[in-house]
Amino acid sequence: MKTFDDFLAHRSPTLLGLGEPTHWTEAFPLFRNEIFQHLVLEHGYRSIALESDCLAGRLVDRYVTTGEGDLDKVLATGFSHGFGAFPSNRALVEWLRDHNAGRALEDQVRFHGFDAPLEMASAPSPRAVLAELHGFLSEHLDDVPHDVATIERLAGDDAAWADEAAMWDGSQSKGDSPDARELRLVADDLAGHFERARPALPEGGDLLARTAVGLCRYHSLMADTAPERMGRLGAQRDAMMADNLLALPGAFVSAHNQHLQRRAASMMGARWWSAGAQVAHRLGDRYVFIATDFGSSDGVAAPAPGTLQAYLAATVQDRELVETAGIDPGLPARTGDGRGYLPFDAVEAADAIAFLHRV
């Protein structure tokens, strides 16, 4: 951990991000766990934010702070994208619970999801979050606009919103129907009611308000049939990520390199501003991003000479990091494996790169 300690010795980030080049290799989240435990024990970190559903993540936080719930159920329902099935995430949750047991709340380490409440190929109905927001406001305020019955009527069948066909064909989405457009106005009214009374309200309402508005916007964009729709959907998701991160000062953040890098993300020919670029625009050098990459695995051969990954393999000790200021930004990335691994190719968009020689 010496290189991490040396790296942080002259930095005091508001947000510290650690990326990964693929979600499907356990070596990276296991490495993340090791780094985070060190940050908690030696640097005083008290929260971690993962690329997982921001609303579902509250179940995990409740478990690690109070012990409420069954671990297997928490892992199954508290993570999105199937990430709760990863042994590394089970180990993280178990460590957090063990660490927090017997500690005062102010000294406990908190868990957060910071992703929008979306799946890879679908988006849920906004009904549940709107109803929860309405309930939150009604518990603390008078004159809350609309009522839950109106939300239920406008939202209709949850399954119609979550139809995976709508991800690829905007004409299959109900996000621009008359009821959906009216529901966006309801979300805006409720969020506005929250904002006007924010100082009088307890923690938690801001997450509900921005998620309700953001999810309605996402569905509206899903209904678009323009060629740019995938880029706009990516941009909306990352904008929601960025807003969630900015609400978590002091957090250690873990996600794909694409989301945390300080430049545009890209996928399937679409480009959009990443969450990292959005956060860096607002925090400047108080946002620090460490990318990760690797040398070889059972399915990926050693990098070809002349690539960024070959340079890293030759100059960086295993599981250590190098600051990007000393790396030639013109070095090309090697070719990906076509199965979810995206070699890091944005030297100028990271502060450092941590390198694992073999995964």
C-alpha positions in Angstrom: 0.0 0.0 0.0 3.0 2.3 0.1 2.4 3.7 -3.3 -1.2 4.5 -2.4 0.0 6.2 0.8 2.6 8.2 -1.0 0.0 9.2 -3.7 -2.4 10.4 -1.1 0.2 12.2 1.0 -0.1 15.4 -1.0 -3.8 15.1 -1.9 -7.0 15.6 0.1 -9.8 14.5 -2.3 -13.4 15.2 -1.8 -14.1 12.1 -3.8 -11.6 9.3 -4.5 -12.5 7.0 -7.4 -11.0 3.6 -8.2 -12.0 2.3 -11.6 -11.9 -1.2 -13.1 -11.6 -2.2 -16.8 -14.3 -5.0 -16.6 -17.0 -5.9 -14.1 -16.5 -9.6 -14.6 -13.1 -10.4 -13.1 -13.1 -10.8 -9.4 -9.5 -9.7 -9.0 -10.5 -6.1 -9.3 -13.3 -5.9 -6.6 -11.0 -7.9 -4.3 -8.3 -5.4 -4.9 -10.8 -2.7 -4.2 -11.7 -4.3 -0.9 -8.1 -4.4 0.1 -7.6 -0.7 -0.8 -10.8 0.4 1.0 -10.0 -1.5 4.2 -6.6 0.3 4.2 -8.3 3.6 3.6 -10.7 3.1 6.5 -8.0 1.9 9.0 -5.2 4.3 8.0 -6.8 7.3 6.4 -10.1 7.6 8.2 -12.5 6.9 5.3 -16.1 6.3 6.4 -18.1 5.6 3.3 -17.9 3.6 0.1 -20.0 4.1 -3.1 -20.4 1.4 -5.7 -21.8 1.3 -9.2 -25.1 -0.2 -8.0 -28.7 0.9 -7.6 -28.8 4.0 -5.3 -32.2 3.1 -3.8 -31.5 -0.6 -3.3 -28.2 0.2 -1.7 -30.1 1.5 1.3 -30.8 -2.1 2.2 -27.1 -2.8 2.3 -26.3 0.3 4.4 -29.0 -0.7 6.9 -27.5 -4.2 7.2 -23.9 -3.0 7.7 -24.9 -0.4 10.2 -27.6 -2.2 12.2 -27.4 -5.8 11.3 -31.1 -5.7 10.1 -31.9 -8.3 7.5 -30.6 -11.6 6.2 -27.3 -11.4 4.4 -28.3 -13.6 1.5 -31.5 -11.5 0.9 -29.6 -8.3 1.3 -27.1 -9.3 -1.3 -29.8 -10.5 -3.7 -31.9 -7.3 -3.4 -29.5 -4.6 -2.3 -27.3 -4.7 -5.4 -28.2 -4.2 -9.1 -26.7 -5.8 -12.2 -26.3 -9.1 -10.3 -23.3 -7.7 -8.4 -24.6 -9.1 -5.1 -23.7 -12.6 -6.4 -20.0 -11.7 -6.5 -17.9 -13.2 -3.6 -16.0 -10.0 -3.4 -19.1 -8.0 -2.7 -20.2 -10.5 -0.1 -16.8 -10.2 1.5 -17.1 -6.4 1.5 -20.5 -6.4 3.2 -19.4 -8.9 5.8 -16.3 -6.8 6.5 -18.4 -3.7 6.9 -20.8 -5.4 9.3 -18.0 -6.8 11.4 -16.2 -3.5 11.4 -19.3 -1.5 12.4 -20.5 -3.8 15.1 -20.3 -2.1 18.5 -19.3 1.2 17.0 -21.2 4.5 17.5 -23.1 5.5 14.4 -20.8 8.5 13.7 -17.8 6.1 13.6 -19.4 3.5 11.4 -18.5 3.0 7.7 -21.5 3.6 5.4 -22.4 1.8 2.2 -24.0 3.6 -0.8 -25.0 2.7 -4.3 -24.6 5.6 -6.7 -25.9 4.2 -9.9 -29.4 5.1 -11.2 -32.0 2.4 -10.4 -31.6 0.8 -13.8 -30.6 -2.5 -15.2 -28.4 -3.2 -18.2 -31.3 -3.5 -20.6 -34.3 -2.0 -18.8 -35.6 0.7 -16.5 -38.2 0.2 -13.8 -41.4 2.2 -13.4 -41.0 5.5 -11.5 -44.2 4.6 -9.5 -42.4 3.2 -6.5 -39.9 6.0 -6.0 -42.6 8.7 -6.6 -44.9 7.0 -4.1 -42.1 6.8 -1.5 -41.2 10.5 -2.1 -44.8 11.5 -1.7 -45.0 9.5 1.6 -41.7 11.1 2.8 -43.1 14.6 2.1 -46.5 13.8 3.6 -44.9 12.6 6.9 -43.1 15.9 7.4 -45.0 18.6 5.4 -48.5 19.9 4.8 -50.0 20.7 1.4 -48.0 18.1 -0.5 -49.1 18.3 -4.2 -51.0 15.4 -5.9 -51.8 12.1 -4.1 -50.6 8.5 -4.3 -53.8 7.5 -6.1 -52.8 9.9 -8.9 -49.3 8.5 -9.1 -50.7 4.9 -9.2 -53.2 5.8 -12.0 -50.7 7.6 -14.2 -48.0 4.9 -13.7 -50.2 2.0 -14.5 -48.7 -1.4 -15.0 -45.0 -1.6 -13.8 -44.2 -4.3 -16.4 -45.0 -2.0 -19.3 -42.2 0.4 -18.1 -39.7 -2.3 -17.6 -40.1 -3.9 -21.1 -36.6 -4.7 -22.4 -37.8 -4.1 -26.0 -37.9 -0.4 -25.1 -34.2 -0.2 -24.6 -33.5 -0.9 -28.2 -36.7 0.4 -29.9 -37.9 3.8 -28.6 -41.3 3.2 -30.2 -41.9 0.4 -27.6 -41.4 2.7 -24.6 -44.3 4.4 -22.8 -42.0 7.2 -21.6 -43.6 9.8 -23.9 -47.2 8.8 -23.4 -49.7 11.4 -22.1 -49.7 9.7 -18.7 -45.9 9.6 -18.6 -45.6 13.3 -19.5 -48.0 14.1 -16.7 -46.1 11.9 -14.3 -42.9 13.9 -15.1 -44.8 17.0 -14.0 -45.8 15.3 -10.8 -42.2 14.4 -10.1 -41.1 18.0 -10.7 -43.9 19.3 -8.4 -42.8 16.9 -5.6 -39.1 17.6 -6.1 -39.9 21.3 -6.0 -41.9 20.9 -2.8 -38.9 19.1 -1.2 -36.4 21.8 -2.3 -38.5 24.6 -0.8 -38.5 22.9 2.6 -35.1 21.1 2.5 -33.8 22.7 5.7 -36.7 21.4 7.7 -36.5 17.8 6.4 -34.5 14.8 7.6 -31.9 12.9 5.6 -33.0 10.8 2.6 -35.5 13.0 0.8 -32.9 14.5 -1.6 -32.1 11.0 -2.9 -35.7 10.3 -3.5 -36.4 13.6 -5.2 -33.5 13.6 -7.6 -34.0 9.9 -8.4 -37.7 10.4 -9.2 -37.0 13.3 -11.5 -34.1 11.5 -13.1 -35.9 8.3 -13.7 -38.8 10.1 -15.4 -36.3 11.9 -17.6 -34.7 8.6 -18.5 -38.0 7.1 -19.6 -38.7 10.1 -21.7 -35.4 9.7 -23.5 -36.0 6.0 -24.0 -39.1 6.9 -26.0 -37.0 9.0 -28.4 -36.4 7.4 -31.8 -33.5 9.7 -32.9 -30.2 8.0 -33.7 -28.6 9.9 -30.7 -30.9 8.2 -28.2 -28.3 5.7 -26.8 -25.8 8.5 -26.2 -28.6 10.5 -24.5 -29.5 7.6 -22.3 -25.9 7.0 -21.3 -25.6 10.7 -20.5 -28.7 10.7 -18.4 -27.5 7.7 -16.4 -24.1 9.2 -15.8 -25.6 12.6 -14.9 -27.7 10.8 -12.2 -24.5 9.0 -11.0 -22.7 12.4 -10.8 -25.5 14.0 -8.7 -25.4 11.0 -6.3 -21.6 11.2 -5.9 -21.7 15.0 -5.3 -24.1 14.2 -2.4 -21.4 11.9 -0.8 -18.4 14.0 0.0 -15.5 12.0 1.5 -16.6 8.7 -0.2 -14.3 6.1 -1.8 -15.9 5.3 -5.2 -15.7 2.1 -7.2 -17.0 1.7 -10.7 -16.0 1.0 -14.3 -13.2 3.2 -15.6 -15.6 4.5 -18.3 -17.8 6.0 -15.6 -15.1 7.5 -13.5 -12.7 8.9 -16.1 -12.5 12.7 -16.6 -13.6 12.6 -20.2 -16.4 11.3 -22.3 -17.5 7.6 -22.1 -18.3 5.6 -25.1 -20.2 2.4 -26.0 -21.7 0.9 -29.1 -20.6 4.0 -31.1 -22.3 6.5 -28.8 -20.4 9.0 -26.7 -21.5 11.1 -23.7 -20.0 12.9 -20.7 -19.1 10.4 -18.0 -20.0 10.8 -14.3 -16.3 11.4 -13.6 -16.2 14.3 -16.1 -19.3 15.8 -14.6 -17.9 15.5 -11.0 -14.5 16.9 -12.1 -16.1 19.9 -13.8 -17.6 20.8 -10.4 -14.9 19.7 -8.0 -11.7 20.3 -10.0 -8.7 18.7 -8.5 -10.7 17.7 -5.4 -11.9 14.8 -7.5 -9.1 12.2 -7.8 -9.4 9.2 -10.1 -7.2 6.1 -10.1 -7.8 3.8 -13.1 -6.9 0.1 -13.0 -5.8 -2.3 -15.7 -3.9 -5.6 -16.0 -1.3 -7.5 -17.9 -2.7 -10.9 -18.7 -5.2 -13.5 -17.7 -6.3 -17.0 -18.8 -8.3 -15.4 -21.6 -6.1 -12.3 -22.4 -2.5 -12.6 -23.6 0.3 -10.3 -22.5 0.0 -6.8 -24.1 1.8 -6.2 -27.4 4.9 -4.0 -27.3 4.4 -0.3 -27.7 1.0 -0.2 -25.9 0.2 1.5 -22.7 -0.4 -1.8 -21.0 3.0 -3.1 -22.1 4.6 0.0 -20.7 2.8 -0.5 -17.4 3.7 -4.1 -17.2 7.4 -3.2 -17.6 7.5 -0.3 -15.2 4.9 -0.8 -12.4 5.3 -3.3 -9.7 2.3 -5.7 -9.3 -0.7 -4.2 -7.5 1.0 -0.8 -7.3 0.2 2.5 -9.0 2.0 5.1 -11.1 1.0 8.7 -11.5 -0.1 9.5 -15.1 1.9 12.7 -15.2 4.9 10.6 -16.1 3.3 8.5 -18.8 3.3 9.4 -22.5 -0.3 10.2 -23.4 0.3 9.1 -26.9 0.8 5.4 -26.0 -2.1 3.4 -27.7 -4.2 1.0 -25.7 -4.1 -2.6 -26.6 -7.2 -4.2 -28.2 -9.9 -5.5 -25.9 -11.1 -9.1 -25.7 -14.6 -8.5 -26.9 -16.1 -10.0 -23.8 -16.4 -7.0 -21.5 -12.8 -5.9 -21.0 -12.1 -2.4 -22.1 -8.4 -1.6 -21.9 -7.8 1.8 -20.3 -6.9 4.4 -23.0 -7.4 7.7 -21.3 -4.1 8.6 -19.5 -5.0 12.3 -19.5 -8.3 11.5 -17.8 -6.8 9.9 -14.7 -4.5 10.9 -11.9 -2.9 7.5 -11.6 -3.2 3.9 -12.9 -3.0 0.9 -10.6 -1.8 -2.2 -12.4 -2.3 -5.9 -11.7 0.2 -8.0 -13.7 -2.1 -11.1 -13.9 -5.7 -11.6 -13.0 
